[in-house]
Structures are given as structure tokens and as C-alpha cells.
Amino acid sequence: MSIKTKKRERASVETVVGEGSQLDGKIVVADGIRIDGTLTGHLEVGGNLRIGRQGKVAAEVTCAKDVVVAGRIEGNLSCDGEIRLETSAIVI
């Protein structure tokens, strides 16, 4: 796999929870997701997970690929890839 392909794969996001949005419950996403709003409950991600600076997650999270946290995450987090914390990340 080339470096370009790997970067493109990491950046792949199919679902977006926009700023001001609130989701509560069991959320299952087959591909990647970016969260800029609020999500609570249980989250299963088949691709990459990105929590933006304004994003807030209070959930049990399982992720098949990489996780990048720039916002706030509260709860158990497990992933099969890398977890990267930005300087603005809050992890509880």
C-alpha cells in the first residue's frame, strides 16, 4: 500500500455528526465517522473515528481502525488501530 493510499484511507469519513447535533443510543457505523456534535451511549465504528475540537463523546466505543481525538471523550475506548490525541483532547 502506498503512502498516499494509506493517508487517503485514514482520512476516509462516511458519516458526520455536525456541530450542534446530539445523538443518544446505540450507533453502528460501517465506515468512518467524524463527530463535531454530542454523542452518548454506545458507538461501534467499522472504519476511522475522528472527534473534532467541538465534539463530545460519552460512550462505550469500539473502532476497527484509527482514532483521532481533538475534542472530549468519556468512557471506554478500544480500537484495532492507532489512537492519536491532539493537544486539545480531553480523555476521561
Accessible surface in RSA format (square Angstrom, percent):
REM  Atomic radii and reference values for relative SASA: ProtOr
REM  Chains: A
REM  Algorithm: Lee & Richards
REM  Probe-radius: 1.40
REM  Slices: 20
REM RES _ NUM      All-atoms   Total-Side   Main-Chain    Non-polar    All polar
REM                ABS   REL    ABS   REL    ABS   REL    ABS   REL    ABS   REL
RES MET A   1   166.55  86.3  76.09  50.4  90.46 215.4  86.71  73.7  79.84 105.8
RES SER A   2    64.20  54.2  48.03  64.1  16.16  37.2  53.58 114.1  10.62  14.9
RES ILE A   3   131.28  74.7 126.91  94.5   4.37  10.5 127.96  92.1   3.31   9.0
RES LYS A   4   156.56  76.4 151.75  93.1   4.82  11.5  95.64  86.1  60.92  64.9
RES THR A   5    55.47  39.5  55.05  55.8   0.42   1.0  36.78  49.4  18.70  28.3
RES LYS A   6   107.99  52.7 107.94  66.2   0.05   0.1  54.94  49.5  53.05  56.5
RES LYS A   7   139.07  67.8 134.37  82.4   4.69  11.2  81.94  73.8  57.12  60.8
RES ARG A   8   156.40  65.7 147.78  75.3   8.62  20.5  75.09 102.6  81.31  49.3
RES GLU A   9    66.90  38.4  58.35  44.1   8.54  20.3  22.99  44.5  43.91  35.8
RES ARG A  10    97.19  40.8  83.71  42.7  13.47  32.1  36.43  49.8  60.76  36.8
RES ALA A  11    76.17  70.0  50.78  78.4  25.39  57.8  61.80  87.0  14.37  38.1
RES SER A  12    47.34  40.0  36.58  48.8  10.76  24.8  30.62  65.2  16.72  23.4
RES VAL A  13    55.08  36.2  26.92  24.4  28.16  67.9  26.92  23.4  28.16  76.4
RES GLU A  14   115.06  66.1  81.26  61.5  33.80  80.5  16.45  31.8  98.61  80.5
RES THR A  15    51.91  36.9  48.13  48.8   3.78   9.0  35.36  47.5  16.55  25.0
RES VAL A  16    94.88  62.4  65.86  59.6  29.02  69.9  65.86  57.2  29.02  78.7
RES VAL A  17     6.91   4.5   3.96   3.6   2.95   7.1   6.91   6.0   0.00   0.0
RES GLY A  18    28.55  35.2   0.00   N/A  28.55  35.2  23.82  65.4   4.73  10.6
RES GLU A  19   126.49  72.6  97.79  74.0  28.70  68.3  33.49  64.8  93.00  75.9
RES GLY A  20    75.15  92.7   0.00   N/A  75.15  92.7  43.41 119.1  31.73  71.1
RES SER A  21    47.55  40.2  38.70  51.7   8.85  20.4  19.85  42.3  27.71  38.8
RES GLN A  22   148.03  82.8 118.79  86.8  29.24  69.6  30.43  64.8 117.61  89.2
RES LEU A  23    69.14  38.5  64.84  46.4   4.31  10.8  67.19  47.2   1.95   5.2
RES ASP A  24   120.08  84.1  87.75  87.3  32.33  76.4  28.48  67.0  91.60  91.4
RES GLY A  25    31.11  38.4   0.00   N/A  31.11  38.4  31.11  85.4   0.00   0.0
RES LYS A  26   139.93  68.3 107.88  66.2  32.05  76.3  56.62  51.0  83.31  88.7
RES ILE A  27    36.79  20.9  34.73  25.9   2.06   5.0  36.79  26.5   0.00   0.0
RES VAL A  28    96.69  63.6  66.33  60.1  30.36  73.2  66.33  57.6  30.36  82.3
RES VAL A  29    14.87   9.8   9.91   9.0   4.95  11.9  13.04  11.3   1.83   5.0
RES ALA A  30    87.74  80.7  60.96  94.1  26.79  60.9  69.79  98.3  17.95  47.6
RES ASP A  31    72.68  50.9  70.69  70.4   2.00   4.7   7.28  17.1  65.41  65.2
RES GLY A  32     2.04   2.5   0.00   N/A   2.04   2.5   0.22   0.6   1.81   4.1
RES ILE A  33     0.52   0.3   0.52   0.4   0.00   0.0   0.52   0.4   0.00   0.0
RES ARG A  34    78.02  32.8  78.02  39.8   0.00   0.0  21.37  29.2  56.66  34.3
RES ILE A  35     0.00   0.0   0.00   0.0   0.00   0.0   0.00   0.0   0.00   0.0
RES ASP A  36    25.92  18.2  25.21  25.1   0.71   1.7   7.38  17.4  18.55  18.5
RES GLY A  37     3.95   4.9   0.00   N/A   3.95   4.9   3.95  10.8   0.00   0.0
RES THR A  38    40.12  28.5  40.12  40.7   0.00   0.0  22.44  30.1  17.69  26.7
RES LEU A  39     0.00   0.0   0.00   0.0   0.00   0.0   0.00   0.0   0.00   0.0
RES THR A  40    45.68  32.5  45.68  46.3   0.00   0.0  37.91  50.9   7.77  11.7
RES GLY A  41    35.00  43.2   0.00   N/A  35.00  43.2  24.82  68.1  10.18  22.8
RES HIS A  42    57.78  31.6  57.71  40.1   0.07   0.2  44.50  45.9  13.28  15.5
RES LEU A  43     0.00   0.0   0.00   0.0   0.00   0.0   0.00   0.0   0.00   0.0
RES GLU A  44    57.12  32.8  56.75  42.9   0.37   0.9  13.34  25.8  43.78  35.7
RES VAL A  45     6.65   4.4   0.00   0.0   6.65  16.0   1.11   1.0   5.54  15.0
RES GLY A  46    34.28  42.3   0.00   N/A  34.28  42.3  19.53  53.6  14.75  33.0
RES GLY A  47     6.14   7.6   0.00   N/A   6.14   7.6   6.14  16.9   0.00   0.0
RES ASN A  48    11.69   8.1  11.51  11.1   0.18   0.4   7.90  19.0   3.79   3.7
RES LEU A  49     1.25   0.7   0.00   0.0   1.25   3.1   0.00   0.0   1.25   3.4
RES ARG A  50    64.13  26.9  63.86  32.6   0.28   0.7  22.09  30.2  42.04  25.5
RES ILE A  51     0.00   0.0   0.00   0.0   0.00   0.0   0.00   0.0   0.00   0.0
RES GLY A  52     0.15   0.2   0.00   N/A   0.15   0.2   0.15   0.4   0.00   0.0
RES ARG A  53   162.25  68.1 139.54  71.1  22.71  54.1  48.09  65.7 114.16  69.2
RES GLN A  54   106.14  59.4  94.91  69.4  11.22  26.7  21.47  45.7  84.66  64.2
RES GLY A  55     0.90   1.1   0.00   N/A   0.90   1.1   0.00   0.0   0.90   2.0
RES LYS A  56   112.85  55.1 112.60  69.1   0.25   0.6  56.17  50.6  56.69  60.4
RES VAL A  57     3.16   2.1   0.00   0.0   3.16   7.6   0.62   0.5   2.54   6.9
RES ALA A  58    44.45  40.9  35.98  55.5   8.47  19.3  38.11  53.7   6.34  16.8
RES ALA A  59     7.26   6.7   0.00   0.0   7.26  16.5   5.94   8.4   1.32   3.5
RES GLU A  60    81.13  46.6  80.59  61.0   0.54   1.3  39.28  76.0  41.85  34.2
RES VAL A  61     2.88   1.9   0.00   0.0   2.88   6.9   0.00   0.0   2.88   7.8
RES THR A  62    63.08  44.9  62.37  63.2   0.71   1.7  55.36  74.4   7.72  11.7
RES CYS A  63     5.88   4.4   0.00   0.0   5.88  13.8   1.66   4.2   4.22   4.6
RES ALA A  64    45.74  42.1  31.51  48.6  14.23  32.4  34.06  48.0  11.68  30.9
RES LYS A  65    80.13  39.1  77.34  47.5   2.79   6.6  46.47  41.8  33.66  35.9
RES ASP A  66    24.89  17.4  24.50  24.4   0.39   0.9   9.24  21.8  15.65  15.6
RES VAL A  67     0.48   0.3   0.00   0.0   0.48   1.2   0.00   0.0   0.48   1.3
RES VAL A  68    25.07  16.5  25.07  22.7   0.00   0.0  25.07  21.8   0.00   0.0
RES VAL A  69     0.00   0.0   0.00   0.0   0.00   0.0   0.00   0.0   0.00   0.0
RES ALA A  70     2.90   2.7   2.34   3.6   0.56   1.3   2.34   3.3   0.56   1.5
RES GLY A  71     4.50   5.5   0.00   N/A   4.50   5.5   4.50  12.3   0.00   0.0
RES ARG A  72    80.73  33.9  80.50  41.0   0.23   0.6  19.89  27.2  60.84  36.9
RES ILE A  73     2.16   1.2   2.00   1.5   0.17   0.4   2.00   1.4   0.17   0.5
RES GLU A  74    67.87  39.0  65.90  49.9   1.98   4.7  10.80  20.9  57.07  46.6
RES GLY A  75    40.86  50.4   0.00   N/A  40.86  50.4  26.30  72.2  14.56  32.6
RES ASN A  76   101.86  70.2  97.71  94.4   4.15  10.0  25.08  60.4  76.78  74.2
RES LEU A  77    45.19  25.2  16.21  11.6  28.98  72.9  16.51  11.6  28.68  77.2
RES SER A  78    62.33  52.7  57.12  76.2   5.21  12.0  48.74 103.8  13.59  19.0
RES CYS A  79    29.95  22.7   1.69   1.9  28.26  66.4   2.07   5.3  27.88  30.1
RES ASP A  80   126.74  88.8  88.81  88.4  37.93  89.7  27.84  65.5  98.90  98.6
RES GLY A  81    35.81  44.2   0.00   N/A  35.81  44.2  16.74  45.9  19.07  42.7
RES GLU A  82   100.29  57.6  94.59  71.6   5.71  13.6  44.51  86.1  55.78  45.5
RES ILE A  83    83.69  47.6  52.01  38.7  31.68  76.4  52.01  37.5  31.68  86.0
RES ARG A  84   126.23  53.0 123.44  62.9   2.78   6.6  61.32  83.8  64.91  39.3
RES LEU A  85   100.99  56.2  73.00  52.2  27.99  70.4  73.00  51.3  27.99  75.3
RES GLU A  86    55.87  32.1  46.44  35.1   9.44  22.5   9.53  18.4  46.35  37.8
RES THR A  87   144.65 102.9 106.46 107.9  38.19  91.0  93.83 126.0  50.82  76.8
RES SER A  88    36.57  30.9  15.24  20.3  21.33  49.1  26.21  55.8  10.36  14.5
RES ALA A  89    25.07  23.1   2.31   3.6  22.76  51.8   2.31   3.3  22.76  60.3
RES ILE A  90    86.41  49.2  82.57  61.5   3.84   9.3  86.41  62.2   0.00   0.0
RES VAL A  91    81.35  53.5  50.91  46.1  30.44  73.4  50.91  44.2  30.44  82.6
RES ILE A  92   109.18  62.1  77.69  57.9  31.49  75.9 105.71  76.1   3.47   9.4
END  Absolute sums over single chains surface
CHAIN  1 A     5471.7       4262.6       1209.2       2867.1       2604.6
END  Absolute sums over all chains
TOTAL          5471.7       4262.6       1209.2       2867.1       2604.6
